[in-house]
């Protein structure tokens, strides 16, 4: 029994430390994937979500960054990155051959060929959610997939607070004037999902009202039958 408890405790410690369940290290092929990034942006950091992925383009003033996100057990996992690129201040763009990507201490460490420039990478997002670590200080803009919305509470959530939201060409743009750490986290829904949910709620409400009316009619009929039978209704 003691050995069993010790083994269970060890597993819990390993999982809570983020040593299990993390993404695999990116391969050279993944790091070298060709993705078209928009280098001409208004914000210091732009996050564009689409098709279960997100693309980050960030102005960097450091020689390296460390990317991690919380695991489900309170630990940390490295962020899986692919299609890495770096743009020098003069506009020259280089790919994975000039960028060193490694995994250390449950973090993805990215080392750049220069301290000042723009770093771009692609990460994995959920079908209706995205979680991206903040890797640079400054203004941030999050662009949601076309048709997705975050206005309705419970179904749509954006963190951190203090943002401004606009819609351009059918896509929601969420902007923060300044972020310096933490994560950008969003959960969104399709407009059709909200209409479907509203329809389901309406049908359930109609069924509930019909049930109340039916039972009130049944009770009234029983009262009438008792009265016709000469029973004491008060009793």
NORTARA-V862987 format. One record per residue. RES is the residue in three letters. NEAR is the number of other C-alpha atoms within 12 Angstrom. Layout:
# NORTARA-V862987
RES&NEAR + RES&NEAR
This chain:
# NORTARA-V862987
UNK&7 + UNK&8 + UNK&9 + UNK&10 + UNK&11 + UNK&12 + UNK&13 + UNK&14 + UNK&14 + UNK&15 + UNK&17 + UNK&18 + UNK&17 + UNK&21 + UNK&23 + UNK&22 + UNK&22 + UNK&26 + UNK&27 + UNK&22 + UNK&20 + UNK&29 + UNK&24 + UNK&20 + UNK&23 + UNK&30 + UNK&19 + UNK&19 + UNK&16 + UNK&23 + UNK&29 + UNK&26 + UNK&22 + UNK&18 + UNK&24 + UNK&19 + UNK&28 + UNK&23 + UNK&30 + UNK&16 + UNK&20 + UNK&20 + UNK&30 + UNK&33 + UNK&40 + UNK&40 + UNK&47 + UNK&41 + UNK&39 + UNK&26 + UNK&20 + UNK&19 + UNK&29 + UNK&38 + UNK&38 + UNK&47 + UNK&42 + UNK&41 + UNK&35 + UNK&31 + UNK&23 + UNK&21 + UNK&22 + UNK&26 + UNK&32 + UNK&31 + UNK&34 + UNK&33 + UNK&31 + UNK&27 + UNK&24 + UNK&16 + UNK&20 + UNK&17 + UNK&24 + UNK&29 + UNK&33 + UNK&35 + UNK&39 + UNK&37 + UNK&43 + UNK&35 + UNK&35 + UNK&41 + UNK&41 + UNK&39 + UNK&32 + UNK&24 + UNK&19 + UNK&12 + UNK&14 + UNK&17 + UNK&26 + UNK&26 + UNK&32 + UNK&33 + UNK&20 + UNK&22 + UNK&31 + UNK&28 + UNK&36 + UNK&29 + UNK&26 + UNK&19 + UNK&19 + UNK&31 + UNK&30 + UNK&32 + UNK&27 + UNK&38 + UNK&28 + UNK&34 + UNK&29 + UNK&26 + UNK&21 + UNK&22 + UNK&29 + UNK&41 + UNK&49 + UNK&44 + UNK&44 + UNK&36 + UNK&37 + UNK&28 + UNK&30 + UNK&22 + UNK&21 + UNK&30 + UNK&32 + UNK&36 + UNK&38 + UNK&43 + UNK&38 + UNK&37 + UNK&39 + UNK&35 + UNK&25 + UNK&23 + UNK&29 + UNK&39 + UNK&35 + UNK&47 + UNK&39 + UNK&44 + UNK&37 + UNK&22 + UNK&24 + UNK&34 + UNK&34 + UNK&34 + UNK&23 + UNK&20 + UNK&13 + UNK&14 + UNK&21 + UNK&25 + UNK&25 + UNK&35 + UNK&27 + UNK&26 + UNK&18 + UNK&16 + UNK&21 + UNK&21 + UNK&23 + UNK&20 + UNK&21 + UNK&15 + UNK&13 + UNK&16 + UNK&24 + UNK&32 + UNK&31 + UNK&38 + UNK&32 + UNK&31 + UNK&22 + UNK&23 + UNK&26 + UNK&19 + UNK&19 + UNK&20 + UNK&26 + UNK&40 + UNK&31 + UNK&38 + UNK&29 + UNK&37 + UNK&32 + UNK&27 + UNK&23 + UNK&14 + UNK&20 + UNK&23 + UNK&14 + UNK&14 + UNK&17 + UNK&15 + UNK&14 + UNK&14 + UNK&14 + UNK&14 + UNK&14 + UNK&14 + UNK&14 + UNK&14 + UNK&14 + UNK&14 + UNK&14 + UNK&14 + UNK&14 + UNK&14 + UNK&14 + UNK&14 + UNK&14 + UNK&14 + UNK&14 + UNK&14 + UNK&14 + UNK&15 + UNK&14 + UNK&16 + UNK&18 + UNK&16 + UNK&15 + UNK&16 + UNK&15 + UNK&12 + UNK&11 + UNK&12 + UNK&13 + UNK&12 + UNK&14 + UNK&8 + UNK&7
